[in-house]
Amino acid sequence: MNRLRLAFAMAILASSAGAAQSAPINSPQAEVIGHLAAAFATHDPARITYAFRAMGDYGMPAADIVESSVNAMGYRLLESGEIDAAIEVFDLNTGTFPLSANAWDSLAEAVMAKGDHERAIWYYRVSLKLDPESSNAARMIEQITSDKTPGYTSGNNS
């Protein structure tokens, strides 16, 4: 798990570097990258995780960039067949951004790909509670409970 968190941190820093480089030095994006870089420099997975979670908890302005970058990384893992790693990445994303319906929907999709229907339904329900207009979560709950369980299909990056 520690290796995954460090890899997670490196991927986020790399994917966010473009946004930070193009932002003025005193911008919120540069501040977020600075906090993450400082945490990453310690090589302490607990501090790295705390920095990500604090960003989500306090709604720092670049949080959406990080959330979508993490989500994209999870889908890359899922599409390459690394389901367990994808689940861990999506789980870190929901822990960091617990109010993101999309993060929960993505985690549900990954556990569904693993065949854990009960947990997938639970995560889809969390997503639906956060975003009652989520047609994907509602549709997936209906499909799973009616035993028309779909498999994972590449490109469904909801």
N, C-alpha and C positions, 0 to 999 in steps of 0.2 A: 504494500500500500504506500509506503514512503517513496518508493521509486516512481509510482504513478503520480503522486502529488508533485514531485519535483518535475517530472515530465510535463505534467499539467501546467505548472507554473512557467516552464520554459516556453511551452506552446502559446500561452496567453501573452507572455511578454513579447514574443516574436510577432504574434498576430496584431498586437496593439502598438507595436513600435512605430508603424507607419502613421497612425493617428497621433501619437505623441510627438513624432518628429515634425509633423506639419502644423502642430499646435503651438501657439505662443508659449513661452517659458512659464508664464504665470497663469496658464489656463487650467481649468479643472481636469482636462485629459492628461496634461503633463503631471499634475499633482497625483492622480491615480497611478500612473505608471511609476512615478517616484516612490510611492508607498509600496507598490508591488515589487519594484526592483530592490528596495531596502530589505523587504522580507525575504526575497529570493536570495540575496547576498548572504544571509545567515545560514542557508542550507538546512534550515529547521522546518520540517514539514508542518509542524503545529503552527509556527508563526506565519508560514505561507498561507495555510488554510485560514487562519485568523484574519489575515489581510484581505483575502477574497471575501470572506463572510462579512467583515466590517464594511467593505465597499457596498455589498448588497444591502446590509442593514441600514446604512446611512444614506442610501440613494445617491451615491456620488455620481456626477454627471456622465462619466464614461462607463458606468456599469452596464448599459445596454450593449455597448461594443464588446465587452468581456463576455456577457451572457451569450450573445449570438456566436462569438468565436468558440466558446466552450461547446456550445450545441453543435456547431459545424464539426469540431474535432470528434465529438461523440458519434456523429453520423458517419464520418470517415472510418472510424473503427468498426461500427456496425456493418457498413457496406463491405468491409474487408474480411468479415467473418469473425472479428474479435469481439464477440458478444459480451463476455465478462468484463473486458476492459471498457467497452462502451457503457455498460451499466454503471461501472464505477465513476466514469466521467460525468454521466448524466446525474448520478447520485450527488456528486460534488456540486454540480450546478444547482440542483434543487436545494441543497443545503446552503448554498451561497445566496440564491435568489428564490426563497421559499414562496414568494407571491407571484412567481411567473407561471402562468398556465402552460405556456409553451415548454418550459423546462420539465414540468410534470408529464406532459403529453409525450415528450421524447423519451423520458424514463419508462413510461408505460409501454411505448413501442419496443424498446430494447428488451424489457422483461417478457414481453409477448413473444419476441423472436426466440427467447430462451425456452418458451413453452410454459411459463408461469402465469396461467390465466387469472388466477385469483388476485395475485399481486398487480397484474396489469389492470384489472378492473378497478382495484383500489386507487391506483395512480391516475387512471382516467377520470375517476370520480373527483379526485382532488383538483385536477385540471378543469373539470366542468364546474366545480364550485367556484373556482377563481375566475372563470370566464364562462358564464352560462350560455353564451352564444357560440361556443366551440362545437361546431358541427362534427369535427373529426372525433372528439372524445365521445360525444353522444352516439355517433354511428358505430364506433368501435365497441362501446359497452353493449349496444344492441346486438352486434354481430357475435361477440363472445358469449353473451348470455343465451343467445338463440342457437348456439353450437354451430355457427357458420364461421368458425375461427379462420381468419385469413393468416397467411404467413407474412413474413417481412418482405416488402417489395422495395427495391432500390428506388430512390427518387421521391419517396414520400416523406419529405423533410418538413413536417408540420411543426 
